[in-house]
Amino acid sequence: MAWSRHAAAAAIAAVLEQMAVPPAGPPPAVFATPPETFNPPAYVCGVVRRLDYDTPTFGVDGAEFRLFVSAGPNDYDGLDAMCAAARAALAVDPSLAGQVISCRVANQENWRRLAIAGADTLTADVILEIRM
């Protein structure tokens, strides 16, 4: 199996779309491909941070993949809860319904304010280690 951003992102988005709706506020939007603009809360399957070919097994690619998690500009607790919810949902089936060999949430980083189409958001990156 070789790296395919499309297949991995579609599988990640499918998992996140099946998460339970939060008790307060709107359900997060989920995007398999980064849109030009969106409103928080949202999960956006981003881009590869690093891609290693044929490692550690011949024919298996390893990728560090960014999942952008976005909340309102002052919703620190909401963003933290969204990151934790994504981590829990992705841990249920590390093969993402057989679309990858393994997917593991490695870490969370890069908390920042981000302006999207003139609106401020609070965003963090959840880094996924994917073998495919």
Order of alpha helices (4+ residues) and beta strands (2+ residues): alpha-beta-beta-beta-alpha-beta-beta
